[in-house]
Amino acid sequence: MAVEGSHEGLRSSKYIKFKELLRGTIPDEVLKLIPNSFYIIGDIAVINLPKELGSYAAEVGRAIQLTNKNVRAVYMGGSTVSDYRIKELTHIYGEERTETIHKEYGIRIYVDISKAYFNPSLSEERRRVANSVVDNERVLDLFTGVGPFTLHIICSKKSYVVANDINPYALTYLRKSLELNKKLVRGYVDIINSDALELLKSLREETFDKAILDLPHKAVHYLPNVLKILRVNGIAYTYIISDTPSNAAKEVDDVLSNSYRANYMIKNIIRVLDYAPHKYIYRVEVCKLPTK
Ligand SMILES: C[S@@+](CC[C@H](N)C(=O)[O-])C[C@H]1O[C@@H](n2cnc3c(N)ncnc32)[C@H](O)[C@@H]1O
C-alpha cells in the first residue's frame, strides 16, 4: 500500500497581493483575520471571509479584483449546504453573476456556482485519475457534479463513462461543457440523474473497470454496492475525510468487513487536499479481487 504526500489546492502565495493592497486601508488587526487565499472559478473569485468582517467585504472584493485582472465578480463563501453540496454565496464586488466557464488543462468546464458544487483545487487530482484510465475502459462517475472528472477522462481517453448526479442543474452544465469541448472529446458519456444507491441497484454486476466516489463525507458507505458492479481487478477511487491514512483505511475495512463477501485490497492511499485542521481528503483506491 503506497501513501503519497500532500497536494494542496490553491494556496496563498499567488494571491496574497490583495492583502498588501489593503494595508493602510483596513486596520491591521482586521487584516490579520482575512484569509490569505481564495478560489478563482473561471472569472469569479470566492473568499471565505468570516461573517463578522462583512463590513469590509466590498473593500476586500475590490482589492481581489484589482490584483487579479481576470476576475469579474467576487463572492463571499459560507457553509456548504444541502445534498447538492453547494456553498452559500454573498455577492461582495463586481458583476453579480454566478455562471462562468472554468478552464483546466485546456478543458472548459461550464458551471453556475450557486446551483452546483465545483472545487478548482481538484484539477490535478482529476488529471491523475484520468491518466489512470486506459482506452476502452468503462468508468462510473457516481457523484459527477458538473462533470469535471468525466470531462478529464473522455477528453483524454477513448473510454465510456456513466456520469451520475442527484442535482439536475449540475448535469445541465455537464451537457453544456460537452458541447463546448466537442473537438476534444474522444470517449462516450451517458448522463444519469439519479440517487446513487438507486442507480447502483439498477446496474448489471461486474460491468465497470473504475468507479469514482467523490462525496467525501459519505462515499465509503456506497462501497459494498460499488464493488458489486466492478469487474475483478476494478478499482473504486473512494474519497474519504480523515486525520490519517490508516484511519481512512479503517473506515473502508469497517464498512466492507460486515457487508461485502467478495475479496478486496486497498491499493493506494493518496492525500489529496487539506480539509480542516488535522483533517484531509484522501483518495483510497479499493481494488476488487477474485472471490476466495
Ligand atoms: C463533492 S461533490 C463532487 C462533484 C464532482 N465530482 C466534482 O469534482 O466537482 C458531490 C456531488 O454528489 C452529489 N450527490 C450528493 N448526494 C448524492 C446522491 N445520493 N446520489 C447522487 N449524487 C449525489 C451532489 O449533488 C454533488 O454534485
The ligand as an ORCA input file, in Angstrom:
! r2SCAN-3c Opt
* xyz 0 1
  C     -18.332     16.773     -3.599
  S     -19.455     16.954     -4.954
  C     -18.413     16.284     -6.235
  C     -18.741     16.744     -7.612
  C     -17.716     16.393     -8.694
  N     -17.186     15.053     -8.596
  C     -16.601     17.418     -8.785
  O     -15.428     17.046     -8.813
  O     -16.900     18.615     -8.887
  C     -20.592     15.680     -4.628
  C     -21.752     15.570     -5.612
  O     -22.566     14.470     -5.179
  C     -23.924     14.772     -5.458
  N     -24.750     13.904     -4.584
  C     -24.963     14.029     -3.241
  N     -25.729     13.023     -2.800
  C     -25.999     12.229     -3.869
  C     -26.742     11.023     -4.042
  N     -27.342     10.418     -3.013
  N     -26.805     10.477     -5.264
  C     -26.182     11.062     -6.326
  N     -25.481     12.231     -6.235
  C     -25.386     12.797     -5.017
  C     -24.036     16.268     -5.208
  O     -25.114     16.820     -5.917
  C     -22.667     16.785     -5.689
  O     -22.729     17.241     -7.014
*
